[in-house]
Amino acid sequence: MNKIKLVGLDLDGTITQHKTKLEEKNKRVLQEICRKYKAVIVAAGACQRVFEQLNRFKINIIGNYGMQEAEVIESAGSNQIKLVKDITVHKNRAEITDKIERLRKMTGYLGYQGDTVEFHQSGAITFPLLGTKAKLEDKLSFDPNRLKRREIYHLVKNEFSDDTVFIGGTSSFDIVPKEFNKYTALMNYAEKYGVKENEIVYFGDDYGLGGNDEHVYQSKIKFVKVDDYLMLKECVEALIC
């Protein structure tokens, strides 16, 4: 760890429970990391949502797989978020909805709560198997080992062959333009600060097939597996000791 200059961290499942506020124990871990290193959150979600989930913690954020980037600065006694990158890609919503409906018929996920697909402002797409209004407890218990989604991952990839498909969250797939992924986003961020690939360490939980950390895991970046966000402190011990 002596060579490390930049620490990248996934959010959901690594620092927090999925879409759940940052807890005090892991807040202290983040504070210790930020005291010793340059650090950035590399998230699947939008920067504003991540900022609020972290209780407005002062750490820069890469959002939407690199489609967004935000600096968090202290202003007038509180932390504020400033977007420095915000890419929007326009998609044909009717065409995408048709693809999602075909996938539901192929896979049997015909019952859902809320909308069948979520369109993000950036142009990123979420295919929520349980629907956009499913209860959090239902989503958490649906596919904790990601096996259900890995079974149909190839079908979703084939339907969205012009994009990159990730097994996202707890019960969904994230679909973004082909050029965006966490590895590319993190390397672009590192380049701005003159940090090399072998000077980065990344902490993540979703490193398996189709996982949104898989691109980083398959790279030369040092990757530390965090299989339980409650064990984050133990996972970063070698970094902050």
Residue pairs with C-beta under 8 A, 6 or more apart in sequence:
1 201
1 238
1 239
3 198
3 199
4 37
4 199
4 200
4 201
4 222
4 239
5 37
5 38
5 193
5 195
5 199
5 200
6 37
6 38
6 39
6 40
6 189
6 190
6 193
6 195
6 199
6 200
6 201
7 33
7 37
7 38
7 39
7 40
7 200
7 201
7 202
7 203
7 239
8 39
8 40
8 41
8 42
8 182
8 186
8 200
8 201
8 202
8 203
8 216
8 221
9 15
9 30
9 33
9 39
9 40
9 41
9 42
9 202
9 203
9 204
10 41
10 42
10 43
10 182
10 202
10 203
10 204
10 205
10 206
10 212
10 213
10 226
11 41
11 43
11 44
11 45
11 50
11 53
11 54
12 18
12 19
12 43
12 44
12 45
12 169
13 205
13 206
13 226
13 229
14 203
14 204
14 205
14 226
14 229
14 232
15 22
15 26
15 30
15 41
15 54
15 229
15 232
16 22
16 23
16 26
16 53
16 54
16 229
17 140
17 229
18 136
18 139
18 140
18 169
18 170
19 53
19 136
19 169
20 53
21 53
21 54
21 55
22 30
22 53
22 54
22 55
22 57
25 230
25 232
25 233
26 229
26 232
26 233
27 55
27 57
29 232
29 233
29 236
29 240
30 39
30 54
30 57
30 59
32 236
32 240
33 39
33 236
33 239
33 240
34 58
34 59
36 239
36 240
37 239
38 193
38 195
39 59
39 60
40 59
40 60
40 61
40 62
40 186
40 189
41 50
41 54
41 59
41 60
41 61
41 62
42 62
42 182
42 185
42 186
42 202
42 216
43 50
43 61
43 62
43 63
43 64
44 63
44 64
44 65
44 166
44 168
44 169
44 174
44 212
45 53
45 63
45 64
46 63
46 64
46 68
46 120
46 121
46 122
47 61
47 62
47 63
47 64
47 68
47 69
47 70
47 81
47 83
48 70
48 81
49 63
50 61
50 63
51 57
51 61
51 70
51 72
51 81
56 72
56 78
56 79
56 81
57 72
57 79
58 72
58 73
58 74
58 79
59 72
60 69
60 70
60 71
60 72
61 68
61 69
61 70
61 72
61 81
62 68
62 69
62 182
62 185
62 186
62 189
63 69
63 70
64 120
64 122
64 124
64 176
64 180
65 124
65 164
65 166
65 174
65 176
65 180
65 181
65 182
65 185
65 212
66 180
66 181
66 182
66 184
66 185
66 188
67 85
67 86
67 87
67 88
67 89
67 122
67 123
67 124
67 176
67 177
67 180
68 83
68 85
68 86
68 87
68 122
69 83
69 84
69 85
69 185
69 189
70 81
70 82
70 83
70 84
70 85
71 81
71 82
71 84
72 79
72 80
72 81
72 82
73 79
73 80
73 82
74 80
86 122
87 122
87 123
88 121
88 122
88 123
89 122
89 123
89 124
89 177
90 123
91 119
91 123
91 125
93 119
96 117
96 119
96 125
97 116
97 117
99 159
99 160
100 116
100 117
100 127
101 116
102 159
103 109
103 127
103 152
103 155
103 156
103 159
104 110
104 112
104 116
106 152
106 155
107 129
107 152
107 155
109 129
109 130
112 128
112 129
112 130
112 131
112 134
113 130
113 131
113 132
113 133
113 134
113 135
114 128
114 131
114 132
114 133
114 134
115 128
115 131
115 132
115 133
116 128
116 131
117 125
117 126
117 127
117 128
117 132
118 125
118 126
118 128
118 132
119 125
120 126
123 176
123 177
124 174
124 175
124 176
125 163
125 174
125 175
125 176
126 132
126 168
126 169
126 172
126 173
126 174
126 175
127 156
127 172
127 173
127 174
127 175
128 134
128 169
128 171
128 172
129 142
129 148
129 149
129 171
129 172
129 173
130 138
130 139
130 142
130 171
130 172
134 171
138 171
139 169
139 170
139 171
140 170
142 148
142 170
142 171
143 149
143 170
143 171
144 170
146 167
146 206
146 208
146 210
146 211
149 167
149 171
149 173
149 210
150 167
150 208
150 209
150 210
153 165
153 167
153 173
153 209
153 210
156 165
156 173
156 175
157 165
157 210
160 175
162 178
163 175
163 176
163 177
163 178
164 175
164 176
164 177
164 178
164 180
164 181
165 173
165 174
165 175
165 210
166 173
166 174
166 175
166 176
166 210
166 211
166 212
166 214
167 173
167 206
167 208
167 209
167 210
167 211
167 212
168 174
168 212
174 212
181 215
182 212
182 213
182 215
182 216
183 215
183 216
183 218
183 219
183 221
184 215
186 200
186 202
186 216
186 221
187 197
190 196
190 197
190 199
190 200
197 219
197 220
197 221
198 220
198 222
200 221
200 222
201 221
201 222
201 223
201 224
201 239
202 213
202 216
202 221
202 222
202 223
202 224
203 224
203 226
203 232
203 235
203 236
204 213
204 216
204 217
204 223
204 224
204 225
204 226
205 213
205 225
205 226
205 227
205 229
206 212
206 213
206 214
207 213
207 214
207 216
207 217
207 223
207 225
208 214
211 217
213 223
216 223
217 223
224 235
224 236
225 235
226 232
226 235
